[in-house]
Amino acid sequence: MEQVELDQGIDAHTLKLTRSAANGSLECTLCPRRGGVVARLAWRGADGTIDLLRPASDWAMRHGSANDMGCFPLVPFSNRIGGGQFTFEGQRVRLPLDGDGNPHVIHGHGWRAAWTVEDATETAVRMVFRHPADAWPWRYRATQTVALEEDGASLTLSLVNEDDTPMPAGIGLHPYFPKPPGTRLTARVDGVWLNGPTILPVERAAVPPRWAFADGIVMDRTVLDNGFTGWDGAAALDWPTLARRLSIETEGPFGHLIVYAPPGEDYLCVEPVSHMTDAVNHPDEPDAGLRRLEPGEELRGTLRLRLQPLTR
């Protein structure tokens, strides 16, 4: 890819991608220095604009953090580590808490760090984050490539162990999707982790009927923040008021799915992740998903979002 200039728009640290698409165009705004985030991803056509991700507000673009944006990367782990503490191959690790009242450490490092743009064109960007050994005592490199495609976008995330010893590893992506009235989520999973009071998993259970996503669940009144097991890597969001379906397709290690649907909000999160929440503290779970990444070894996965007409 050939290097392009950073856009000097609402935030001098943004990149904007554009690509012609069926009956319109795709536009994407990235903020590499604010956690390697996608701030906006939209299709524009004669009938108007459809946001594939929840668009960051102008305020968020100036003052917000990664969780005010459209999507951010999860490295070197997803979701929570209980109390910020775990033991890996005899080594006790204590991570500093986030300082926001959360009793756990959440979402890893990448979403709070500046990423460096390595290559960029009008339709794709590759950015990198390198983590030195600190309280997380392993060096690693994360690379994220965002590319516009004919009918949507792809986000590829990789994690390479640059240390001299094996490290525990996981990756994921944290997209926020619009939730217009009637939004229906479809996904195939085989189980769910029920949470304790601080959103740590405490009990594996069969998926209850109210979360039977294989049959499609209207999300208007659904409230949850849970990890699902046995995901086959595909899901869909139907938006009847927009006459569109957003297909969610993955490649790689994404066998777990986090669904976050807070009450009273006009968005929901459908997060492809490689492991269960607090996987480092559940070594006896056969499908916990945590990887033992050898020096020089890579963990890689891709999320594709495709906008399609909604057919009945």
N, C-alpha and C positions, 0 to 999 in steps of 0.2 A: 504493500500500500504506500501511496505517496503522502508525505506530510502536508497538512493543510493548516491554515491559521485558525487559532481559537476565535470563536465569535465574540464580538464585543457588544453584546446586547444587554439584557437586563442584569446579567452577571458576567463580568469579564472572564470568568473561569468556566464558561459553557462551550459546548460543541453542538452544532446543529447539523443533522443529517437529513437528506431528502432523497426521495426516489419516486419515479413514476410508477403507478400501480394501476390495476384494472379500474377504469372509470374514475380515476382520481390520482392522488399522490399520497405517499407516506412521509411523515415528518417525525423526527425524534430529537429531543434535547437531552444532552448528557452533562453531568457535572462531575468530572473526574476528581476534582480536589475536595469534593464534599462526600466522599465515601464511595466513589466509583458508581454513582447512581444514574439511573434513567429518570429524568424529571418528567418528561412528557413523551408519549408515543401516540400518534393519532393518524387516522385516515381522513383525508379531505376530498370531497367530491361535490358534484353539482347539487346534491341534496343536503349538503352541510358537512359537519365534522363529527366523527365518531372516535372517542378516546378508547384505545385498547388498554391503557393503564390509567389509573386515577391521575389526573394532571396536577402537578404542583401549582399552588397559587403563586401570584406575584410576590406576596409576603414571604412564602416559603422559599422562593428562589433567592430572596435577598437575605433572609434571616433564619430559615429553617434548618433542620438537620435531615439525615437520611430518612428517618421515618415520616417525614412530611412529603416525600417524593413518590415516584411511581414504582420503583423497584430498586433494591440494593442487594449486593452480594453477601453471602454468609461464608466466611472463612476464618479460622480453620475448623469451625464447628458451627452447627445450627442450634438455634434456640438456647436453652438454659443449661448451665453446669451448676449443680446444687451447691450453694455456699461458695462457689468459685474454687472448690477443692476436689482433687481426685488423686489416685495413685496409678501410675502407668509403668509396668515392668519394674516395680520396686521403687520407683522415684515418686516422692510425694510432691505434688504441685499445688501451690496456693496462689490464686489469681486475685488481684485487687477487685473489690466490688465496684459497680458502676457509679456509685455515689448518688443515685436518684431514688433511694429507698428500696430498690429491688434487693432482696436477700441473696440473689444469685447473680452470676455473670451471664450475659445474654448476647448471642449473635456473633461472637468472635471479634476480630479486629478490623476487618476491611471496611465495614460500614462507618467507622469513625475516623478513617484515615484518608489522607490525600493519595490518589493514584496518579501515576505518570503516564501520559499519552506517548506510546511508542510509535504508532502508525495511525494514519487517518486518511480517508477519502471522503467523498460526498455521501457515501452510502454505508461506510463501516469504520469502526474505531477499535483499536486494540490498546488497552491500558494495563498497567502493571503496578502491583503493590508488593514491596519487599519488607519482611518483618525480621528484625534482628532478635537474637535470643534475649529474653528478659524474664519476667515472671513466667511467661510461656517459654520454656527453656530450649526451644528449637527454632532454628532459622528456616524460613520458607519463602517461596515466591508464589504469588497469586497473579494470574493473568485472566483478564475478562475481555472478550470480543463481542461487540454489539454490531449486528449487521441488518440492514433493511433488505427484505426479500420481496418478491412480486406481490404477495398477499399478506405480508406481516413482517415479523422480525425474528431473529434468533439471538440468543444470549448464551455464549459458551464460557464456562468458568473452569479454570484449572488450578491445581495446587501442587507444587513441587517441593519436596523436602530437600532443603539445601544444607541440612545439618549433617553431622557425622554419625548420628545414631537414629534409630527408628523413632517416629513420632505418631501419636494418635491423630487421626485426620478425618475430617468430614467437610462437605461442601453443600451449598444450597442457594436458592434464590428466593427473595422475599418480595413478590409482586403484590401491589395493591390494585385491585380491579374495580371499575365502577359497578355499582349495584342499583341500576334503575328498577322501578317496580316490576315484579314478576320474574326477576332474574332466577334462572334455574341452573343448578350445578349438578353435573353428572360425572361420576368417577367410580372406578371399580377398586374396592379395598376389601381386605378380609378380616380386619379387626381394628380396635381402637384402644388407646390408652386413656383411662379415666384419670383425672388430675386430683391432686391434693389442693389445699388452700392457697399454695403459692405457685400453682401451675406446673408442678413437677409430676411426672407419671407415677401412679401408685398401684394401678390395677389394670391388667389387660382384660378386655371384654369383647364379646361379640358386638357387632355394629347394631345399635338399636334402630327400630323402624324410623324414628324421626331423623336419623342420619343415614338412611339407606340410599346413598348417592348413586348406586348402580341403577336405580329406577328414576333418578332425577328428583331433586328436592328444590322447591321454591324457597328462596333464601330471605324473603321479606321479613319473617319473624324468627328465623333461626339464629340462635346465639350459641357460639361455641368457640373454644380455643384449645384444640386437641390434635394430637398426632395419631395418624392412621397407618396401619401396617399392611403389607402385602399389596401395595399399590402397583398397578401395571404400567405406570408412566404416562397415562393419557387421561385427559379430562376435557370438559367443555362447559362453557358458560353460554346459555341461551338468553338473549335480550329481546323479548317479544316486542317491547315498545320501539325498538330500533330495527326490528326484522333482521337481526344479525345473530350469528353464532361465533364465539371466539373459541377456537380449538387450541388446547394446551397439549403439546406433544414434547416428550423428552427422550434423550438418549443418554446412556451412561448409568451411574450408580443410584439413580433416584427411585428407591424402593419404598420410601416413606413419604407421606403427604401431611403437611400441617394445614388445617383450615381454621382461619381466624375470622370470625364474624361478630364484631362487637355490637351491642345493642344501640339502636338509634343512629347508626352511621350509614352513609350512602356508598360504602365500599365494603369489600371483603378481600381476604388474602387467601390464595390457594398456592401453597409453597412447596415446590419439589425439593426434597432434602434426601441426603444419603443415609441418614441415621435417625434413630429415635431421640427424643429429648433426653438430655443427661446420659447419653450413651456411655460416656467414660466411667460412669458409676454403676453401669449395669453389664459388667463383663460376662455374666452368666446367661444373658438373653441370647439365644442362638441367632436371632435376626436383628440384633441391636443396630447393626449397620456400620459401627465404627471401624475404620481401616487402620491397620498398622502399616504406615508408609515408610518404606526403606529409604536410606539416603539416595537422592537422585530420582526416586520414583515419583510418578505423577498420578493424580486423581483428577478426572476430567468428566464434565457432563454438559449437555446442551438442552436449553429450553427453547421451543419454537412456539410462537403465537401466530395464529392464522385467522384472519377475519373472513367469514363466509356468509352468504345469504342464509337466513333461517327458513328452512323448508318444513312443511307440515306433513 
